[in-house]
Amino acid sequence: MTEVSSLTGRLLVATPALSDPNFDRAVVLLLDHDEEGSLGVVLNRPTPVDVADILDGWGDLAGTPGVVFQGGPVSLDSALGVAVIPGEEGPLGWRRVHGAIGLVDLEAPPELLAPALGSLRIFAGYAGWGPGQLEDELVEGAWYVVESEPGDVSSPDPERLWRAVLRRQRSELAMVATYPDDPSLN
């Protein structure tokens, strides 16, 4: 088997050619990527459900907008917390994924993590790929792989994240940000 170079902590940005409606213009933060598969959360799919309505004590800690995000099509009945922690040391109940970005143990008391949280997002479900599946999609041109920034997790305007991430690239990808929502109307 070929060795898989880890993309953990990077962003998958859906290409305009990606036809899966679950990932139309999606920006996915990869939380885990190795030879056993990949797991990530879609950063730009807010739902109308307030965090406070489903997770007691976490609503006040969630960033703006304080809603649950649809993290992907898998296990929509489970919740994942992703938070940015400024500084080197993370609190008990937080596990570093990449840089300042990490996973929050939502079973921990919210007040334990509150003083350390820089920003928090709650995701219902996740995006997952089996061994080699994501690599095949990359070869097919379904995704652009770019560096993440801590602010991507807590973007106050998640609906515009796809364009914003592409626009900041220092390559021809910046031009893709201008791709129309419906090219047939051009």
PASEBA-1860 file (N, C-alpha, C; in nm, 3 decimals):
! residues 186
1> MTEVSSLT> 0.085/-0.119/0.000/0.000/0.000/0.000/0.088/0.124/0.000 ~ 0.046/0.224/-0.073/0.120/0.349/-0.080/0.104/0.427/0.049 ~ 0.211/0.492/0.093/0.202/0.574/0.215/0.119/0.698/0.186 ~ 0.031/0.730/0.279/-0.057/0.845/0.265/0.006/0.963/0.338 ~ 0.025/1.072/0.266/0.076/1.194/0.329/-0.042/1.261/0.398 ~ -0.032/1.287/0.527/-0.145/1.338/0.603/-0.184/1.479/0.562 ~ -0.313/1.495/0.545/-0.371/1.627/0.515/-0.445/1.682/0.636 ~ -0.427/1.620/0.753/-0.493/1.666/0.874/-0.466/1.814/0.896
9> GRLLVATP> -0.574/1.887/0.924/-0.561/2.031/0.949/-0.573/2.116/0.824 ~ -0.576/2.055/0.708/-0.589/2.131/0.583/-0.736/2.140/0.545 ~ -0.764/2.225/0.449/-0.900/2.243/0.399/-0.917/2.172/0.265 ~ -1.031/2.109/0.251/-1.075/2.061/0.120/-1.178/2.162/0.072 ~ -1.155/2.220/-0.044/-1.249/2.317/-0.101/-1.307/2.253/-0.226 ~ -1.438/2.237/-0.228/-1.505/2.171/-0.341/-1.481/2.249/-0.469 ~ -1.444/2.176/-0.574/-1.430/2.240/-0.704/-1.569/2.263/-0.762 ~ -1.583/2.356/-0.855/-1.715/2.376/-0.917/-1.766/2.249/-0.986
17> ALSDPNFD> -1.676/2.159/-1.023/-1.715/2.036/-1.094/-1.770/1.928/-1.001 ~ -1.752/1.941/-0.871/-1.799/1.840/-0.777/-1.952/1.835/-0.781 ~ -2.007/1.719/-0.817/-2.151/1.711/-0.839/-2.231/1.661/-0.718 ~ -2.166/1.616/-0.613/-2.237/1.566/-0.494/-2.302/1.684/-0.422 ~ -2.437/1.686/-0.411/-2.504/1.801/-0.348/-2.467/1.820/-0.200 ~ -2.420/1.715/-0.133/-2.375/1.728/0.005/-2.254/1.819/0.017 ~ -2.181/1.834/-0.093/-2.055/1.909/-0.087/-2.049/2.023/-0.188 ~ -2.163/2.068/-0.238/-2.165/2.181/-0.330/-2.106/2.304/-0.260
25> RAVVLLLD> -1.997/2.355/-0.314/-1.927/2.473/-0.259/-1.889/2.456/-0.111 ~ -1.860/2.334/-0.073/-1.825/2.305/0.066/-1.678/2.337/0.094 ~ -1.654/2.376/0.219/-1.519/2.391/0.271/-1.511/2.296/0.390 ~ -1.426/2.194/0.377/-1.415/2.089/0.478/-1.281/2.100/0.549 ~ -1.286/2.106/0.681/-1.165/2.101/0.762/-1.138/1.954/0.793 ~ -1.022/1.904/0.752/-0.986/1.764/0.780/-0.934/1.753/0.922 ~ -1.004/1.675/1.002/-0.967/1.653/1.142/-0.879/1.531/1.158 ~ -0.883/1.441/1.060/-0.802/1.321/1.065/-0.787/1.269/0.922
33> HDEEGSLG> -0.665/1.232/0.885/-0.640/1.178/0.752/-0.518/1.088/0.760 ~ -0.541/0.959/0.737/-0.430/0.863/0.736/-0.468/0.746/0.647 ~ -0.389/0.639/0.651/-0.414/0.524/0.563/-0.546/0.453/0.592 ~ -0.607/0.480/0.707/-0.735/0.417/0.742/-0.856/0.499/0.694 ~ -0.833/0.617/0.642/-0.941/0.701/0.591/-0.929/0.844/0.638 ~ -1.037/0.918/0.619/-1.037/1.060/0.650/-1.168/1.101/0.716 ~ -1.158/1.203/0.801/-1.275/1.257/0.869/-1.260/1.408/0.876 ~ -1.368/1.477/0.844/-1.366/1.623/0.851/-1.504/1.678/0.878
41> VVLNRPTP> -1.511/1.811/0.890/-1.640/1.879/0.908/-1.653/1.990/0.805 ~ -1.775/2.005/0.754/-1.804/2.112/0.659/-1.820/2.240/0.740 ~ -1.738/2.340/0.710/-1.736/2.464/0.789/-1.843/2.566/0.747 ~ -1.904/2.546/0.632/-1.993/2.651/0.581/-2.137/2.606/0.557 ~ -2.189/2.524/0.650/-2.328/2.480/0.641/-2.403/2.506/0.773 ~ -2.432/2.632/0.805/-2.507/2.659/0.928/-2.651/2.608/0.915 ~ -2.706/2.563/1.026/-2.846/2.523/1.030/-2.923/2.630/1.107 ~ -3.055/2.624/1.110/-3.130/2.722/1.190/-3.139/2.685/1.338
49> VDVADILD> -3.076/2.576/1.380/-3.087/2.527/1.517/-2.982/2.593/1.607 ~ -3.026/2.657/1.714/-2.934/2.719/1.809/-2.862/2.612/1.890 ~ -2.733/2.633/1.916/-2.655/2.540/1.998/-2.721/2.522/2.135 ~ -2.768/2.630/2.194/-2.830/2.625/2.327/-2.952/2.534/2.331 ~ -3.018/2.515/2.217/-3.137/2.431/2.212/-3.105/2.282/2.221 ~ -2.981/2.244/2.190/-2.950/2.100/2.190/-2.837/2.061/2.286 ~ -2.751/2.155/2.322/-2.639/2.124/2.411/-2.638/2.221/2.529 ~ -2.685/2.173/2.640/-2.695/2.254/2.761/-2.558/2.309/2.802
57> GWGDLAGT> -2.549/2.439/2.819/-2.427/2.503/2.868/-2.328/2.546/2.761 ~ -2.341/2.496/2.639/-2.245/2.529/2.533/-2.289/2.647/2.447 ~ -2.415/2.685/2.452/-2.467/2.792/2.366/-2.395/2.924/2.382 ~ -2.364/2.963/2.506/-2.297/3.091/2.530/-2.152/3.090/2.483 ~ -2.095/2.972/2.463/-1.955/2.961/2.422/-1.939/2.954/2.271 ~ -2.048/2.925/2.200/-2.042/2.913/2.055/-2.023/3.050/1.992 ~ -1.943/3.052/1.886/-1.919/3.178/1.813/-2.041/3.219/1.733 ~ -2.033/3.336/1.673/-2.140/3.390/1.590/-2.127/3.333/1.449
65> PGVVFQGG> -2.231/3.282/1.389/-2.364/3.263/1.445/-2.366/3.145/1.542 ~ -2.441/3.155/1.648/-2.444/3.055/1.754/-2.534/2.937/1.723 ~ -2.522/2.887/1.602/-2.606/2.776/1.558/-2.521/2.650/1.537 ~ -2.591/2.539/1.526/-2.526/2.412/1.493/-2.499/2.413/1.342 ~ -2.385/2.360/1.303/-2.350/2.348/1.162/-2.365/2.203/1.119 ~ -2.407/2.181/0.995/-2.413/2.044/0.944/-2.272/2.008/0.899 ~ -2.207/1.923/0.978/-2.068/1.887/0.953/-2.047/1.795/0.836 ~ -2.152/1.732/0.792/-2.143/1.640/0.679/-2.259/1.545/0.681
73> PVSLDSAL> -2.263/1.454/0.583/-2.378/1.365/0.571/-2.376/1.243/0.663 ~ -2.267/1.221/0.736/-2.254/1.100/0.819/-2.289/1.132/0.965 ~ -2.366/1.045/1.028/-2.400/1.053/1.171/-2.455/1.190/1.213 ~ -2.560/1.232/1.147/-2.619/1.362/1.176/-2.677/1.373/1.317 ~ -2.690/1.260/1.385/-2.742/1.263/1.522/-2.632/1.273/1.627 ~ -2.507/1.290/1.583/-2.396/1.307/1.678/-2.340/1.448/1.665 ~ -2.276/1.497/1.771/-2.221/1.633/1.771/-2.071/1.630/1.791 ~ -2.003/1.717/1.719/-1.858/1.737/1.733/-1.835/1.884/1.766
81> GVAVIPGE> -1.747/1.911/1.858/-1.709/2.048/1.890/-1.568/2.075/1.841 ~ -1.551/2.183/1.767/-1.419/2.224/1.718/-1.394/2.364/1.772 ~ -1.278/2.381/1.834/-1.248/2.511/1.894/-1.105/2.553/1.864 ~ -1.085/2.682/1.861/-0.953/2.741/1.849/-0.911/2.785/1.988 ~ -0.792/2.744/2.027/-0.738/2.779/2.158/-0.612/2.862/2.136 ~ -0.613/2.988/2.177/-0.492/3.069/2.164/-0.387/3.020/2.264 ~ -0.262/3.026/2.223/-0.154/2.985/2.313/-0.110/2.842/2.292 ~ -0.011/2.802/2.368/0.049/2.670/2.352/-0.027/2.559/2.423
89> EGPLGWRR> -0.073/2.585/2.543/-0.138/2.483/2.625/-0.289/2.486/2.609 ~ -0.346/2.371/2.577/-0.490/2.360/2.570/-0.543/2.306/2.702 ~ -0.668/2.335/2.733/-0.725/2.288/2.860/-0.761/2.140/2.854 ~ -0.786/2.084/2.969/-0.840/1.949/2.979/-0.974/1.949/2.906 ~ -0.998/1.849/2.823/-1.122/1.845/2.747/-1.107/1.897/2.605 ~ -0.984/1.927/2.565/-0.957/1.976/2.430/-0.837/1.900/2.376 ~ -0.846/1.850/2.252/-0.735/1.776/2.190/-0.695/1.845/2.061 ~ -0.567/1.883/2.055/-0.514/1.953/1.938/-0.522/1.865/1.814
97> VHGAIGLV> -0.571/1.925/1.705/-0.576/1.859/1.575/-0.463/1.914/1.488 ~ -0.455/2.047/1.482/-0.355/2.112/1.398/-0.342/2.258/1.442 ~ -0.221/2.299/1.474/-0.200/2.437/1.516/-0.286/2.469/1.637 ~ -0.365/2.575/1.627/-0.451/2.618/1.738/-0.589/2.553/1.734 ~ -0.613/2.468/1.635/-0.744/2.406/1.615/-0.748/2.269/1.683 ~ -0.858/2.243/1.755/-0.870/2.113/1.820/-1.014/2.072/1.843 ~ -1.029/1.949/1.889/-1.161/1.893/1.919/-1.194/1.913/2.066 ~ -1.319/1.943/2.094/-1.367/1.965/2.230/-1.446/1.842/2.274
105> DLEAPPEL> -1.420/1.797/2.395/-1.497/1.690/2.454/-1.627/1.751/2.506 ~ -1.736/1.727/2.435/-1.864/1.788/2.471/-1.927/1.723/2.594 ~ -1.864/1.617/2.645/-1.908/1.556/2.771/-1.845/1.629/2.890 ~ -1.741/1.707/2.866/-1.675/1.783/2.973/-1.764/1.899/3.014 ~ -1.752/1.945/3.138/-1.830/2.062/3.181/-1.786/2.186/3.101 ~ -1.881/2.256/3.038/-1.846/2.373/2.957/-1.764/2.477/3.035 ~ -1.794/2.494/3.166/-1.723/2.594/3.244/-1.575/2.560/3.260 ~ -1.538/2.433/3.242/-1.399/2.391/3.249/-1.319/2.447/3.131
113> LAPALGSL> -1.381/2.452/3.014/-1.314/2.498/2.894/-1.334/2.646/2.864 ~ -1.441/2.704/2.917/-1.480/2.841/2.884/-1.367/2.942/2.890 ~ -1.285/2.944/2.996/-1.180/3.047/3.002/-1.074/3.037/2.892 ~ -1.059/2.918/2.834/-0.952/2.898/2.736/-0.999/2.909/2.592 ~ -1.129/2.897/2.568/-1.179/2.894/2.431/-1.166/3.028/2.361 ~ -1.105/3.023/2.242/-1.101/3.142/2.158/-1.225/3.149/2.071 ~ -1.269/3.035/2.022/-1.392/3.025/1.944/-1.435/2.880/1.942 ~ -1.563/2.857/1.926/-1.619/2.722/1.929/-1.728/2.709/1.824
121> RIFAGYAG> -1.725/2.598/1.752/-1.832/2.563/1.660/-1.878/2.422/1.693 ~ -2.008/2.401/1.683/-2.067/2.270/1.706/-2.119/2.219/1.572 ~ -2.084/2.095/1.541/-2.122/2.033/1.414/-2.206/1.909/1.439 ~ -2.318/1.898/1.367/-2.398/1.777/1.366/-2.348/1.693/1.250 ~ -2.293/1.577/1.280/-2.242/1.490/1.175/-2.104/1.531/1.128 ~ -2.056/1.453/1.032/-1.922/1.476/0.978/-1.915/1.422/0.836 ~ -1.808/1.453/0.769/-1.778/1.400/0.636/-1.672/1.292/0.655 ~ -1.693/1.177/0.594/-1.597/1.069/0.612/-1.567/0.998/0.481
129> WGPGQLED> -1.444/0.950/0.471/-1.398/0.877/0.354/-1.325/0.751/0.400 ~ -1.347/0.641/0.333/-1.276/0.517/0.364/-1.134/0.522/0.310 ~ -1.056/0.416/0.336/-0.916/0.412/0.289/-0.908/0.436/0.137 ~ -0.829/0.534/0.098/-0.806/0.564/-0.043/-0.917/0.640/-0.113 ~ -1.033/0.651/-0.052/-1.147/0.716/-0.117/-1.121/0.865/-0.143 ~ -1.070/0.937/-0.044/-1.042/1.079/-0.064/-0.932/1.098/-0.168 ~ -0.831/1.015/-0.162/-0.722/1.025/-0.261/-0.776/1.009/-0.403 ~ -0.872/0.916/-0.421/-0.934/0.898/-0.553/-1.009/1.024/-0.594
137> ELVEGAWY> -1.082/1.086/-0.501/-1.154/1.209/-0.532/-1.059/1.323/-0.567 ~ -0.943/1.325/-0.501/-0.844/1.429/-0.531/-0.790/1.410/-0.673 ~ -0.762/1.286/-0.711/-0.713/1.256/-0.846/-0.818/1.294/-0.950 ~ -0.946/1.273/-0.917/-1.056/1.307/-1.008/-1.078/1.458/-1.018 ~ -1.014/1.536/-0.931/-1.029/1.682/-0.936/-1.151/1.734/-0.863 ~ -1.202/1.659/-0.765/-1.321/1.702/-0.692/-1.291/1.809/-0.588 ~ -1.166/1.814/-0.539/-1.130/1.903/-0.429/-1.001/1.977/-0.457 ~ -0.994/2.101/-0.407/-0.868/2.173/-0.395/-0.823/2.153/-0.251
145> VVESEPGD> -0.695/2.133/-0.229/-0.641/2.120/-0.094/-0.561/2.246/-0.065 ~ -0.600/2.318/0.041/-0.532/2.443/0.077/-0.508/2.446/0.228 ~ -0.422/2.537/0.270/-0.393/2.553/0.412/-0.513/2.616/0.484 ~ -0.535/2.570/0.605/-0.640/2.630/0.686/-0.581/2.745/0.768 ~ -0.669/2.831/0.813/-0.634/2.937/0.907/-0.729/2.924/1.025 ~ -0.683/2.956/1.147/-0.773/2.942/1.263/-0.906/3.014/1.246 ~ -0.909/3.125/1.177/-1.032/3.201/1.157/-1.134/3.132/1.068 ~ -1.091/3.030/0.992/-1.185/2.957/0.907/-1.290/2.885/0.992
153> VSSPDPER> -1.248/2.832/1.105/-1.339/2.758/1.193/-1.449/2.849/1.245 ~ -1.418/2.974/1.270/-1.514/3.065/1.334/-1.558/3.179/1.243 ~ -1.553/3.159/1.114/-1.592/3.265/1.021/-1.732/3.317/1.056 ~ -1.747/3.449/1.078/-1.878/3.504/1.112/-1.975/3.504/0.993 ~ -1.921/3.479/0.873/-2.004/3.477/0.753/-1.978/3.346/0.677 ~ -2.020/3.232/0.735/-1.984/3.103/0.676/-2.035/3.081/0.534 ~ -2.144/3.144/0.496/-2.196/3.126/0.360/-2.099/3.181/0.255 ~ -2.010/3.268/0.293/-1.914/3.326/0.198/-1.774/3.265/0.212
161> LWRAVLRR> -1.762/3.162/0.295/-1.630/3.104/0.322/-1.567/3.041/0.198 ~ -1.647/2.975/0.114/-1.593/2.911/-0.007/-1.517/3.013/-0.092 ~ -1.582/3.125/-0.120/-1.518/3.230/-0.201/-1.399/3.292/-0.127 ~ -1.414/3.316/0.002/-1.307/3.380/0.079/-1.181/3.295/0.082 ~ -1.196/3.165/0.103/-1.080/3.076/0.107/-1.011/3.073/-0.029 ~ -1.089/3.063/-0.135/-1.028/3.062/-0.268/-0.962/3.196/-0.301 ~ -1.028/3.305/-0.266/-0.976/3.438/-0.297/-0.839/3.465/-0.235 ~ -0.812/3.407/-0.118/-0.684/3.434/-0.051/-0.568/3.349/-0.105
169> QRSELAMV> -0.595/3.258/-0.198/-0.487/3.175/-0.253/-0.399/3.258/-0.346 ~ -0.273/3.224/-0.347/-0.176/3.297/-0.430/-0.149/3.222/-0.561 ~ -0.255/3.177/-0.622/-0.241/3.102/-0.746/-0.367/3.124/-0.830 ~ -0.379/3.044/-0.936/-0.498/3.056/-1.022/-0.626/3.020/-0.947 ~ -0.613/2.957/-0.831/-0.732/2.926/-0.751/-0.808/3.052/-0.711 ~ -0.739/3.163/-0.695/-0.806/3.288/-0.659/-0.911/3.325/-0.764 ~ -0.885/3.289/-0.888/-0.981/3.318/-0.996/-1.107/3.233/-0.983 ~ -1.095/3.112/-0.928/-1.212/3.024/-0.914/-1.315/3.087/-0.821
177> ATYPDDPS> -1.273/3.175/-0.732/-1.366/3.241/-0.641/-1.472/3.320/-0.715 ~ -1.445/3.357/-0.839/-1.541/3.435/-0.918/-1.635/3.346/-0.999 ~ -1.618/3.215/-0.987/-1.703/3.122/-1.061/-1.849/3.145/-1.024 ~ -1.937/3.162/-1.121/-2.079/3.191/-1.090/-2.150/3.073/-1.024 ~ -2.249/3.102/-0.942/-2.328/2.997/-0.879/-2.394/2.908/-0.983 ~ -2.444/2.968/-1.088/-2.506/2.892/-1.197/-2.444/2.938/-1.328 ~ -2.344/2.863/-1.380/-2.275/2.905/-1.502/-2.365/2.914/-1.625 ~ -2.478/2.846/-1.624/-2.568/2.850/-1.739/-2.634/2.988/-1.754
185> LN> -2.631/3.068/-1.648/-2.692/3.202/-1.655/-2.594/3.306/-1.712 ~ -2.470/3.266/-1.737/-2.370/3.360/-1.793/-2.396/3.387/-1.939
END
